[in-house]
């Protein structure tokens, strides 16, 4: 049964009751899963992102016996510091793990149920230069750079046979705004919830892009991430604006001002390598 985002939030007592009878999708992970649910450990995500997302968006659906679909882009480790291990091994969600660094993929294939895709994400299919530096590998970097094949989130979903992504965790080391400029809705893809690592990008630009181009509303500002969800009622077209308002977003004066906001500049922005028409 597909999962839905609905309220009200489960109370701590309801979560404790659920944990007392919970059976993990992966029996070997039972103890860890129960400890995450009951709060004995604060998730597997670097800052507890997984349990935060689950409690706020998907807990009630889980209690109702529903399962979702996730995409983890920039997967890195299969368990520790993962925003999706809990959804995979505990809740039994189907998923896709997008990991361009070849050295990281064998562990994902061995320890996760997700389909592992050895490409990078971008706003269009292309070959890009990617700096290979372990967890800090990034498109546009120069250290130990290699050519890497990049595809869109729409392409990833279509090849996996998914028309809906319930939870997308996006952590691509400064390339996030470019990835999110892809108009995936035009292909028929629906994304219900999105977690974006944001400490390398400008928060105002991220919020504007998600609101005006994808009709996403912000659920929470987390220590390392922005959590957003698809609005119940989407706009029929982009909100009205004029050339002057658009020029302010693109002007050096205001970009310099926004770069001092929390989040700072991405690799692409600071290096002046963002593509024309791809920054909002």
HUZIHU-V342460 format. One line per field, one symbol per residue. ss: DSSP state (~ for helix, > for strand, _ for the rest). psi: psi as a letter, one per 30 degrees, with the letter a starting at -180 (. if undefined). burial: # if it has 16 or more other ideal C-beta (glycine too) atoms within 10 Angstrom, else .. A space follows every 10 residues. Layout:
BEGIN
ss = ???
psi = ???
burial = ???
END
This chain:
BEGIN
ss = _>________ _~~~~~~~~~ ~_____~~~~ ~~~~~~~~__ ________~~ ~~~~~~~~~~ ~~~___>_>> >>>_______ ____~~~~~~ ___>>>>>__ _~~~~~~~~~ ~___>>>__> >____>>>>> >__~~~_>>_ ____>>>>>> >_~~~~~~~~ ___>>_>>>> _____~~~~~ ___~~~~__> >_>>>>>___ __~~~~~~~~ ~~~~_>>>>> >___>>>>>> __________ __~~~~~~~~ _~~~~~~~__ ______~~~~ ~_________
psi = kkkljlalkk leeeeeeeef gkkkejefge eeeeeeefge kilflehgee eeeeefefee eeegglkakl kjjheckfdk gkffeeedfe fglklkjjjf jeffeeeeee flflkkkhll kaflklklkk kjhbfgkkkf lfkhklkkkk lleeeeeeff gkfkjekjjj jhhfgeeeef fkifeffgkk kekkjkkgfg lkeeeeeeee effghkkkek jleflkkllk kejlkflklk lleeeeeeef keefeeefff lkeakleeef fggkkkggk.
burial = ..#.#....# ....#..##. .#.###..#. .###.##... ..####.### ########## ##...##### #########. .######### #.######## #..##.##.. ##.####.## ###....#.# ##....#### #...#..#.# #######..# .#..###### ########## ##.#....#. ########.# ###.###.## #.####..#. .#..###### .......... .......... ....#..#.. ..#######. ...#...###
END
